[in-house]
């Protein structure tokens, strides 16, 4: 024993690398969470939902009325009808849906500020603001459409939440809540492939018709309807 009594050893220092781990991991974790949260809540540059344009509202009403009349006139005369839908016009109709069809518009809850985009390769992108777990994110789903015999096949091609890929479960939840009347099967939701009848009955004149072709290019969708 050294003179002067028992020795007191200095407290052991943690190795430098351990200190870096102890302080670095929480910081990196917080930064990652903030980055992911920011990416999820960031609005993509293409997301610009339309608002009601009261200066063009009457023109939009006339355009919708003229389109319905043209379809009715053609089908009821036994003639095929080619319709062309411009993305900007469709989004103005969506924004003004309560003005165009008062009392006849189903709720889109939980979707806010919906937007439709017509893309190349027969693709349609649907997007809207969705609130979930305290976050508001632009959730988008891109679908590819094709006519196959007596069905229109709608296949999910891309799912996003903000700038990040979205889990299929999130889009499935939104579809269930926003469109319960579609009665989507569990298998269709799981696979992301939906099949709807290509045939229907046009409300004006009760004329049966079939969709025989869908062509979608940047900003424009064309649909051919043939009477049965």
N, C-alpha and C positions, 0 to 999 in steps of 0.2 A: 504494500500500500504506500503510495507516495506520501512524503511528509505533508502535514497539514490536514490530514483526514481523507475521507473517501473522495474520489474524483467524480465530477459531474460531467457526463459526456454531452456534447452539443447535440441539439435535435437533428435527426437525419433529414437531409433535404431530398425531396422527390427528384428523381432524374428529370432532366430537362424535357425529354421526349414525353414523359408522363404528364408533365404540366401542359405541354402542347395539346395532348389528347384531351385532358380534362377541360381545357378552355376552348379548344378548337371544335370538338364534336358538337357541343350545343350551338355554337355560332354557325357552323356549316348547316346544321339541321334547321335552324331558324331561317337562314338565308334560303335554303331549298324550299321550305314551306311558303315563304313570302314570294319566291319566284313562281312556284306552281300556282299559288293563289292569284298572283298578278296575271299569269298567262291564262288562267281560267276565266278571269273577270275582264280581261282585255277584249275590247270589241274589234273584230277584224275590220280592215279598211273597207271591204266590200259591203259590210252591213250598214245600209242606209235606208231603213224602213220609211215608207211614204207616210205623210200626214194628209189629212183631208185638205184638198186644194179647193177652197170655196170659189175661187175665180174660174175653175174649170169643172165644178161639180155638175152644172147643168149639161155640159158637153159629155161628161162621163155617164150621166144618166141616159142621154140620148144614144150613146155608143152601145151601152148595155141593152137598151130597148131594141135598137136596130139589129144587133147580133141575134137576139132571141127571135125576132121577126124573120130574119133571113133563114135561120135554121128551120123554123116552123113552116115557112113558105116552101122551101125546098123539099123537106121530108113529106109534107102533106100532098105535094104534087108528084111524089114518087121519084124524086131526083136526089142523087148524092149531093152532099154539101161539104165543101172544103172551108174550114174556118181557120183564121190566123189570129193568134193572140200575141200581142206585144207585151213584153215584161213590164214596162213602165205603166201601161194601161191596167194590167191585171193588179199591180200593186196599188194603184189609185183606187180601184174597185174594192180591194181588201180594206184599205184605210177608211173608205166611206161606206162600208157595208151596212152600218146602222141607218145611214141616210138613204141608201138604195133599196134596202129590204127591211124597213122598220118592223120590228116585232117578229121577224121571220129568220133571224140569224142565230144559229146555235152558239152557245158559249164556247169560247176557245180556252177557258181556264185550264191549265195554269200558264198558257202562252200569252205573252205581251208583245206588242209591236211586231206582228208577223211580217215576213218578207219572203217573196218567191223569186228565184233566179232561174232563168232558162240558160243552160250551159250547152256546150257542144256534146256530141256523141250521145244524143237522146237522154241527157241528164237534166234533172230538176233538183235544185237545192232549196229546201225549206228551212227557214231560220226564225227564231223568236227569242225574246228574253225569257228566262226561266229563273225563278227564285228557289233556292234549295239550300238548307242548312245555313242560312244567313248570308249566302252569296247570291249575286245576280250575275248570270252568265248568258252569253249568246250561245244557245244550243242549236246546232245545225245538222241536218241529215241530207245527204245527197242520194238521189234515187235514179236508177236507169230504167226507162220504160220501153216496153216492146209489146207489140200485138202478136199473140201466138194463138191462131185459130179463133176460138170463141172466148178467149181470155186476154186481159191486159195484165202482163207480168210486170210487177214493180219490185226491183231488187235494190236493197240498200248497198250503196257503194262506199260511203264515207260518213263517219260520225265524228262531230267535233263539239267540244265545250270551250268556248273562247278560241285560243290558239292551240289547244291540246286535243289529242284524240279522246273521244268520249266513250265511256263504257256502254256496251249495248243495253245494259240494264237501265241506265238513265233514260235513254231514248224510248225503251219499252215502257217505262213508267209514265213518261210524258204522253206517249201514244194512247195508253190505256185511259189516262185521265182526260185527255183532250178529245178523244174520238171513241167513246164507248159504244156508239151506235154502229161502228164498223164490225164489231164482234170478231176481232182478230184472234185466230187460234194461237195456242201456246207454241205450236210447232212453227207457225209463220213468224211469230215474234222472235223465237229462238234463232231461226235461220236467217231472218231478215229478208225473206222473199214472200211477197204478197200477190195473190192472184184474185182479180176481180172480173166479173162477167163483162165481156165486150159488148153485150147486147143490153138494151134498155127500152124504156117507153118514154117518148118525148111528151112532156106534160100538155103541150098545146096541140090538140088533135088526137092525142093518145096513139100516136103512130110509133110502131116498133122500129128500132134502128139497130145498127151494129157499127161499132168503131172498127174500121178496117186498116187504118194506118195512123201512126203518130210519128212526126218528125220534129225534133227539137234541135235548134242551132242557137248560137249565141244571141240571146235577147228575144227569140221568136219561137213559138210553138205552133205547129200546124197539125190539125186533126181532120181526118176524113170520116164522115158519117154517111152510111148508106141505109136507105129504108128497106124494111123487110116485108 
